Amino acid sequence: MDGAVIRCRLDLMLRLVDTTTGAVINEGDARFYWNDVFFRPIAKGEGVHIFLNHGRDNGLMHIEVKGFDPKDVTVDYEKLDERLPGIDVFLIPSENTRRGGEVITFSGHLSKLESIEAIDISKPVCSINEYNAKKNIMSLFLPGKRLIMDDVHYGLVNQAEQMFEHMTVTEAVSEVTIRLAEPLKEPYQVNAPICRVIFGDVDKKGNFVFRVRDRGGNQNYLFRLVVNGEERFMNVDMEHLEDVKLSAAKKRPVKPSEEEEKKAEEKPAPKT
């Protein structure tokens, strides 16, 4: 009798991360609902959950973890790696959580708000030394003797303009160099600080929530908003939120991509 052959395919990998600290979430009672149907993935440790033979249709994953706000994640396989389709899911601690310390909540509404995130400029993980645009590789000045960039999303700070460019790290090339997912679009200064990005949540109506750990002392954060396609930046003291209005954030238009610029150049001039 021929032996049976059982084939398994990894169809989705989710890594759960506490956005306020960057620490992975190893909660054993995490619950996952795919298009409203409960699924039980395989927990692999280090916050990773894998779905085998799940299929690769696009859909919505709803995630519930004790001590964190529920999270909806849109899964679009056209944007994921075909060999290893994975998503880092950044969860926001619940307002009443005691795990990991107290939190400070910044919430409200801003019409046409698409995303909200921030960095703590007082806590850079490193700074930029040089950027090779051809290879899309960045060399770093490190506070220690070796590269420790456990996260994926960072902000490269422009202190003169009080803004930062969001950059995504794909790999550590060496002990002092990293490769980025996309080329830098903004000019930079040598030794400019690089900080970990903290994510907030925004719904379709423009209601937002953003939380940080209450560490005491300085609670100033540099926020990056995208409102109706425009980047906006503002400094916010999380200890004094009563007078903060996101509508007062400094506007900065999002630059078109190279493809969009090329299409605009190729567009024929209007007839006169």
Sine and cosine of phi, psi and omega as CSV:
sin_phi,cos_phi,sin_psi,cos_psi,sin_omega,cos_omega
0.00,0.00,0.79,-0.62,0.01,-1.00
-0.93,0.36,0.61,-0.79,0.04,-1.00
-0.95,0.32,0.57,-0.82,0.01,-1.00
-0.95,0.30,0.59,-0.81,0.03,-1.00
-0.94,-0.35,0.86,-0.50,0.01,-1.00
-0.95,-0.31,0.86,-0.51,-0.03,-1.00
-0.96,-0.30,0.72,-0.69,0.04,-1.00
-0.83,-0.56,0.64,-0.77,0.05,-1.00
-0.80,-0.61,0.74,-0.67,0.06,-1.00
-0.98,0.20,0.92,-0.38,-0.07,-1.00
-0.99,-0.16,-0.34,0.94,0.02,-1.00
-0.28,-0.96,0.66,-0.75,0.09,-1.00
-0.79,-0.61,0.82,-0.58,0.02,-1.00
-0.90,-0.43,0.73,-0.69,0.09,-1.00
-0.90,-0.43,0.87,-0.49,-0.05,-1.00
-1.00,-0.01,0.78,-0.62,-0.09,-1.00
-0.74,-0.67,0.69,-0.73,0.14,-0.99
-0.97,0.24,0.94,-0.35,-0.10,-0.99
-0.91,0.42,-0.40,0.92,-0.03,-1.00
-0.97,0.24,-0.43,0.90,-0.07,-1.00
-0.85,-0.52,-0.35,0.94,-0.09,-1.00
0.99,0.12,0.02,1.00,-0.01,-1.00
-0.98,0.20,0.59,-0.80,0.06,-1.00
-0.95,0.31,0.44,-0.90,-0.05,-1.00
-0.96,-0.28,0.91,-0.43,-0.03,-1.00
-0.96,-0.28,0.59,0.80,0.02,-1.00
-0.94,0.35,0.84,-0.54,-0.05,-1.00
-0.96,0.27,-0.27,0.96,-0.08,-1.00
-0.98,-0.20,0.43,0.90,0.05,-1.00
-0.92,0.40,0.67,-0.74,-0.04,-1.00
-0.85,-0.52,0.65,-0.76,-0.10,-0.99
-0.81,-0.59,0.74,-0.67,0.00,-1.00
-0.81,-0.59,0.89,-0.46,-0.01,-1.00
-0.99,-0.15,0.93,-0.38,-0.07,-1.00
0.77,0.64,0.72,0.70,0.06,-1.00
0.97,0.25,0.09,1.00,0.03,-1.00
-0.96,-0.30,0.77,-0.63,-0.04,-1.00
-0.93,0.37,0.74,-0.67,0.07,-1.00
-0.79,-0.61,0.53,-0.85,0.05,-1.00
-0.89,-0.46,0.99,-0.14,0.01,-1.00
-0.97,0.25,0.03,-1.00,0.06,-1.00
-1.00,-0.08,0.85,-0.53,0.04,-1.00
-0.99,0.15,0.83,-0.56,-0.07,-1.00
-0.95,-0.30,0.08,1.00,-0.05,-1.00
1.00,0.08,0.25,-0.97,-0.03,-1.00
0.84,0.54,0.54,0.84,0.06,-1.00
0.98,0.21,0.06,1.00,-0.10,-0.99
-1.00,-0.06,0.72,-0.70,0.08,-1.00
-0.78,-0.63,0.77,-0.64,-0.05,-1.00
-0.89,-0.45,0.58,-0.82,0.02,-1.00
-0.92,-0.39,0.89,-0.46,-0.01,-1.00
-0.98,-0.19,0.66,-0.75,0.04,-1.00
0.77,0.64,0.63,0.77,-0.05,-1.00
-1.00,0.04,-0.30,0.95,-0.12,-0.99
1.00,-0.01,0.34,-0.94,-0.06,-1.00
-0.84,-0.55,0.67,0.75,0.14,-0.99
-0.99,0.10,0.60,-0.80,0.06,-1.00
-0.91,0.42,0.49,-0.87,0.00,-1.00
-0.05,-1.00,-0.24,-0.97,-0.05,-1.00
-0.87,-0.49,0.82,-0.58,0.07,-1.00
-0.97,-0.25,0.85,-0.52,0.06,-1.00
-0.98,-0.21,0.77,-0.64,-0.11,-0.99
-0.84,-0.55,0.74,-0.68,0.05,-1.00
-0.81,-0.59,0.82,-0.57,0.02,-1.00
-0.73,-0.68,0.74,-0.67,0.00,-1.00
-0.85,0.53,0.77,-0.64,0.03,-1.00
1.00,-0.03,0.02,1.00,-0.02,-1.00
-0.71,-0.71,0.43,-0.90,0.08,-1.00
-0.92,0.40,0.57,-0.82,0.10,-0.99
-0.86,0.51,0.46,-0.89,-0.08,-1.00
-0.68,-0.73,0.74,-0.67,0.13,-0.99
-0.97,-0.22,0.77,-0.64,-0.02,-1.00
-0.84,-0.55,0.85,-0.53,0.08,-1.00
-0.99,0.16,0.82,-0.57,0.00,-1.00
-0.97,-0.24,0.92,-0.39,0.01,-1.00
-0.85,-0.53,0.97,-0.26,-0.12,-0.99
-0.92,0.40,-0.34,0.94,0.05,-1.00
-0.92,0.38,-0.36,0.93,-0.01,-1.00
-0.99,-0.17,0.00,1.00,-0.07,-1.00
-0.95,-0.31,0.37,-0.93,0.07,-1.00
-0.90,0.43,0.77,-0.63,-0.06,-1.00
-0.91,0.41,-0.61,0.79,-0.04,-1.00
-0.96,0.27,-0.67,0.74,-0.04,-1.00
-0.68,-0.73,0.98,0.18,-0.03,-1.00
-0.95,0.32,0.96,-0.29,-0.06,-1.00
-0.73,-0.68,0.47,-0.88,0.01,-1.00
-0.69,-0.72,0.75,-0.66,0.19,-0.98
-1.00,0.09,0.83,-0.56,-0.03,-1.00
-0.95,-0.31,0.89,-0.45,-0.06,-1.00
-0.99,-0.13,0.92,-0.39,-0.06,-1.00
-0.99,-0.16,0.57,-0.82,0.01,-1.00
-0.99,-0.17,0.79,-0.61,0.02,-1.00
-0.85,0.53,0.59,-0.81,0.05,-1.00
-0.90,0.43,0.43,-0.90,-0.06,-1.00
-0.89,0.45,-0.54,0.84,-0.06,-1.00
-0.98,-0.19,0.25,0.97,-0.03,-1.00
-0.95,0.32,0.50,-0.87,0.11,-0.99
-0.91,-0.41,-0.12,0.99,0.00,-1.00
-0.96,0.28,0.84,-0.54,0.05,-1.00
0.99,0.11,0.04,1.00,0.03,-1.00
0.96,-0.28,0.20,-0.98,-0.01,-1.00
-0.92,0.40,0.40,-0.92,0.03,-1.00
-0.84,-0.55,0.39,-0.92,0.11,-0.99
-0.92,-0.38,0.76,-0.66,-0.07,-1.00
-0.95,-0.30,0.75,-0.67,0.13,-0.99
-0.87,-0.50,0.91,-0.42,-0.05,-1.00
-0.62,-0.79,0.32,-0.95,0.00,-1.00
0.25,-0.97,-0.46,-0.89,-0.04,-1.00
-0.61,-0.79,0.65,-0.76,0.12,-0.99
-0.60,-0.80,0.86,-0.51,-0.04,-1.00
-0.85,0.53,0.72,-0.70,0.05,-1.00
0.92,0.39,0.29,0.96,0.09,-1.00
-0.94,0.35,0.76,-0.65,-0.04,-1.00
-0.95,-0.30,-0.59,0.81,0.01,-1.00
-0.40,-0.92,0.38,-0.93,0.02,-1.00
-0.57,-0.82,0.73,-0.68,0.02,-1.00
-0.44,-0.90,0.22,-0.98,-0.05,-1.00
-0.41,-0.91,0.27,-0.96,0.09,-1.00
-0.75,-0.66,0.43,-0.90,0.09,-1.00
-0.98,-0.18,0.98,-0.18,-0.08,-1.00
-0.90,0.43,-0.40,0.92,-0.02,-1.00
-0.97,0.25,-0.13,0.99,-0.02,-1.00
-0.77,-0.64,0.90,0.43,0.06,-1.00
-0.94,0.34,0.52,-0.85,0.06,-1.00
-1.00,0.02,-0.40,0.92,0.02,-1.00
-0.13,-0.99,-0.19,-0.98,0.07,-1.00
-0.59,-0.80,0.30,-0.96,-0.08,-1.00
-0.99,0.11,0.67,-0.74,0.10,-0.99
-0.98,-0.19,-0.82,0.58,-0.06,-1.00
-0.42,-0.91,0.45,-0.89,0.04,-1.00
-0.78,-0.63,0.81,-0.59,0.05,-1.00
-0.99,-0.16,0.98,-0.22,-0.09,-1.00
-0.91,0.41,-0.56,0.83,-0.02,-1.00
-0.90,0.44,-0.70,0.72,-0.03,-1.00
-1.00,-0.06,-0.15,0.99,-0.04,-1.00
0.84,0.54,0.67,0.74,-0.02,-1.00
-0.87,-0.49,0.66,-0.75,-0.02,-1.00
-0.88,-0.48,0.75,-0.66,0.12,-0.99
-0.99,-0.14,0.49,-0.87,-0.20,-0.98
-0.81,-0.59,0.46,-0.89,0.30,-0.95
-1.00,-0.08,0.80,-0.60,-0.09,-1.00
-0.94,-0.33,0.61,-0.79,0.06,-1.00
-0.94,0.33,-0.43,0.90,0.02,-1.00
-0.93,-0.38,-0.28,-0.96,-0.05,-1.00
-1.00,-0.04,-0.20,0.98,-0.01,-1.00
-0.63,-0.78,0.32,-0.95,-0.06,-1.00
-0.97,0.24,0.85,-0.53,0.10,-1.00
-0.78,-0.63,1.00,-0.06,0.05,-1.00
-0.79,-0.62,0.99,0.15,-0.09,-1.00
-0.97,0.24,-0.28,0.96,-0.03,-1.00
-1.00,-0.06,-0.01,-1.00,-0.04,-1.00
-0.90,-0.44,-0.57,0.82,-0.13,-0.99
-0.96,-0.29,0.82,-0.58,-0.02,-1.00
-0.70,-0.71,0.34,-0.94,0.07,-1.00
-0.90,-0.44,0.81,-0.59,0.09,-1.00
-1.00,-0.04,0.89,-0.45,-0.22,-0.98
-1.00,0.07,0.72,-0.69,0.20,-0.98
-0.95,-0.32,0.99,-0.12,-0.12,-0.99
-0.94,0.35,-0.51,0.86,-0.01,-1.00
-0.91,0.42,-0.64,0.77,-0.03,-1.00
-0.99,-0.12,-0.01,1.00,-0.01,-1.00
0.79,0.61,0.83,0.56,0.05,-1.00
-0.54,-0.84,0.16,-0.99,0.12,-0.99
-0.60,-0.80,0.48,-0.88,0.06,-1.00
-0.99,-0.16,0.83,-0.55,0.01,-1.00
-0.96,0.29,0.81,-0.59,0.04,-1.00
-0.77,-0.64,0.57,-0.82,-0.03,-1.00
-0.93,-0.38,0.82,-0.58,-0.03,-1.00
-1.00,-0.01,0.77,-0.63,0.01,-1.00
-0.98,-0.17,-0.50,0.87,0.02,-1.00
-0.25,-0.97,0.41,-0.91,0.17,-0.99
-1.00,-0.01,0.92,-0.39,-0.05,-1.00
-0.98,0.22,-0.61,0.79,0.04,-1.00
-0.50,-0.87,-0.20,-0.98,-0.01,-1.00
-0.93,0.37,-0.33,0.94,-0.06,-1.00
-0.74,-0.67,0.20,0.98,-0.01,-1.00
-0.73,-0.68,0.52,-0.86,0.03,-1.00
-0.73,-0.68,0.40,-0.92,0.09,-1.00
-0.95,-0.30,0.65,-0.76,-0.03,-1.00
-0.98,-0.20,0.42,-0.91,0.03,-1.00
-0.95,0.30,-0.59,0.81,-0.02,-1.00
-0.74,-0.67,0.51,-0.86,0.03,-1.00
-0.90,0.44,0.48,-0.88,0.11,-0.99
-0.91,0.42,0.62,-0.79,0.00,-1.00
-0.95,-0.30,-0.30,0.95,-0.07,-1.00
-0.93,-0.36,0.48,-0.88,0.12,-0.99
-0.91,0.41,0.42,-0.91,-0.03,-1.00
-0.70,-0.71,0.31,-0.95,0.09,-1.00
-0.92,-0.39,0.65,-0.76,0.05,-1.00
-0.84,0.54,0.67,-0.74,0.00,-1.00
0.97,0.23,0.20,0.98,0.09,-1.00
-0.91,0.42,0.68,-0.74,-0.06,-1.00
-0.94,0.34,0.49,-0.87,0.07,-1.00
-0.86,-0.51,0.81,-0.58,-0.10,-0.99
-0.81,-0.59,0.45,-0.89,0.04,-1.00
-0.96,0.30,0.64,-0.76,-0.01,-1.00
-1.00,0.05,0.69,-0.72,0.12,-0.99
-0.94,-0.33,0.77,-0.63,-0.09,-1.00
-0.99,-0.16,0.60,-0.80,0.21,-0.98
-0.96,-0.27,0.00,-1.00,0.03,-1.00
-0.88,-0.47,0.60,-0.80,0.03,-1.00
-0.72,-0.69,0.73,-0.68,0.07,-1.00
-1.00,-0.06,0.00,-1.00,-0.10,-0.99
-0.92,0.38,-0.31,0.95,-0.02,-1.00
-1.00,-0.05,-0.04,1.00,-0.01,-1.00
1.00,-0.04,0.14,0.99,0.10,-1.00
-0.98,0.19,0.72,-0.69,-0.07,-1.00
-0.78,-0.63,0.39,-0.92,0.15,-0.99
-0.62,-0.78,0.69,-0.72,0.00,-1.00
-0.63,-0.78,0.72,-0.69,-0.01,-1.00
-0.71,-0.70,0.53,-0.85,0.13,-0.99
-0.74,-0.68,0.32,-0.95,0.09,-1.00
-0.96,0.28,0.66,-0.75,0.02,-1.00
-0.99,0.14,0.99,-0.11,-0.06,-1.00
-1.00,-0.08,-0.06,1.00,-0.05,-1.00
0.97,0.22,0.35,-0.94,0.01,-1.00
0.95,0.31,-0.64,-0.77,-0.08,-1.00
-0.90,0.44,0.82,-0.58,0.01,-1.00
-0.80,-0.60,0.59,0.81,-0.02,-1.00
-1.00,0.03,0.76,-0.65,0.00,-1.00
-0.77,-0.64,0.56,-0.83,0.09,-1.00
-0.99,-0.14,0.89,-0.46,-0.08,-1.00
-0.99,-0.11,0.58,-0.81,0.14,-0.99
-0.86,-0.52,0.85,-0.53,0.03,-1.00
-0.90,-0.44,0.49,-0.87,0.23,-0.97
-0.88,-0.48,0.90,-0.45,-0.06,-1.00
-0.84,-0.54,0.92,-0.39,0.01,-1.00
0.79,0.62,0.67,0.74,0.04,-1.00
1.00,0.08,-0.05,1.00,0.00,-1.00
-0.97,-0.24,0.68,-0.73,0.15,-0.99
-0.98,0.18,0.66,-0.76,0.10,-1.00
-0.68,-0.73,0.53,-0.85,-0.03,-1.00
-0.75,-0.67,0.53,-0.85,0.10,-0.99
-0.31,-0.95,0.52,-0.85,0.11,-0.99
-1.00,0.04,0.69,-0.72,-0.03,-1.00
-0.74,-0.67,0.78,-0.62,0.14,-0.99
-1.00,0.01,0.94,-0.33,-0.08,-1.00
-0.93,0.36,-0.17,0.98,0.07,-1.00
-1.00,0.07,-0.26,0.96,-0.04,-1.00
-0.70,-0.71,0.98,0.20,-0.09,-1.00
-1.00,-0.10,-0.08,1.00,-0.14,-0.99
-0.90,0.44,-0.50,0.87,-0.04,-1.00
-0.95,-0.31,0.14,0.99,-0.05,-1.00
-0.99,0.17,0.78,-0.63,0.08,-1.00
-0.80,-0.60,0.89,-0.45,-0.01,-1.00
-0.88,0.47,-0.42,0.91,0.00,-1.00
-0.90,0.45,-0.29,0.96,0.00,-1.00
-1.00,0.02,0.04,1.00,-0.03,-1.00
-0.90,0.44,0.57,-0.82,-0.01,-1.00
-0.93,0.38,0.80,-0.60,-0.03,-1.00
-0.99,0.16,0.61,-0.79,0.08,-1.00
-0.53,-0.85,0.96,-0.29,-0.05,-1.00
-0.86,0.51,0.67,-0.74,0.08,-1.00
-0.95,0.30,0.80,-0.60,-0.03,-1.00
-0.95,0.32,0.61,-0.80,0.05,-1.00
-0.92,0.38,0.46,-0.89,0.04,-1.00
-0.94,0.34,0.23,-0.97,0.03,-1.00
-0.86,0.50,-0.60,0.80,0.01,-1.00
-0.91,0.42,-0.66,0.75,0.02,-1.00
-0.91,0.41,-0.63,0.77,0.02,-1.00
-0.91,0.42,-0.64,0.77,0.00,-1.00
-0.90,0.44,-0.67,0.74,0.02,-1.00
-0.89,0.45,-0.64,0.77,-0.01,-1.00
-0.91,0.42,-0.61,0.79,0.01,-1.00
-0.93,0.37,-0.56,0.83,-0.04,-1.00
-0.99,0.16,-0.25,0.97,-0.04,-1.00
-0.92,0.40,0.79,-0.61,-0.03,-1.00
-0.91,0.41,0.54,-0.84,0.01,-1.00
-0.94,0.35,0.55,-0.84,0.00,-1.00
-0.90,0.43,0.59,-0.81,0.00,-1.00
-0.95,0.32,0.61,-0.79,0.01,-1.00
-0.95,-0.32,0.00,0.00,0.00,0.00
